[in-house]
Amino acid sequence: MIEVSLFGIVLGLIPITLAGLFVTAYLQYRRGDQLIFDLINISLVY
């Protein structure tokens, strides 16, 4: 019975972990884009 419960916990954690990794990667990607656009805007203004 313990193996079945452990198997369910592991199978439940894998999609949550992958989803979290993709969300954080996307947020860093968006922040990186904003940083590049900010640098371009600063260089165009000055």
C-alpha positions in Angstrom: 0.0 0.0 0.0 2.9 2.4 0.7 4.3 1.9 -2.8 1.0 2.8 -4.4 0.7 6.0 -2.3 4.4 6.9 -3.0 3.8 6.3 -6.7 0.8 8.6 -6.7 2.7 11.3 -4.8 5.6 11.1 -7.3 3.3 11.2 -10.3 1.5 14.2 -8.8 4.7 16.1 -8.1 6.3 15.7 -11.6 3.7 17.9 -13.5 3.6 20.5 -10.7 7.4 20.7 -10.8 7.5 21.0 -14.6 4.8 23.6 -14.6 6.6 25.7 -12.0 9.9 25.5 -14.0 8.1 26.6 -17.1 6.4 29.5 -15.3 9.6 30.8 -13.8 11.5 30.4 -17.1 8.7 32.4 -18.8 8.8 35.1 -16.2 12.6 35.4 -16.5 12.2 35.5 -20.3 9.7 38.3 -20.1 11.8 40.3 -17.6 14.8 39.8 -19.9 12.8 41.2 -22.8 11.8 44.2 -20.8 15.4 44.8 -19.7 16.5 44.7 -23.4 13.8 47.1 -24.4 14.6 49.5 -21.5 18.3 49.5 -22.6 17.2 50.3 -26.2 14.9 53.1 -25.1 17.7 54.6 -22.9 20.2 54.4 -25.7 17.7 56.0 -28.1 16.8 58.8 -25.7 20.4 59.8 -24.9 
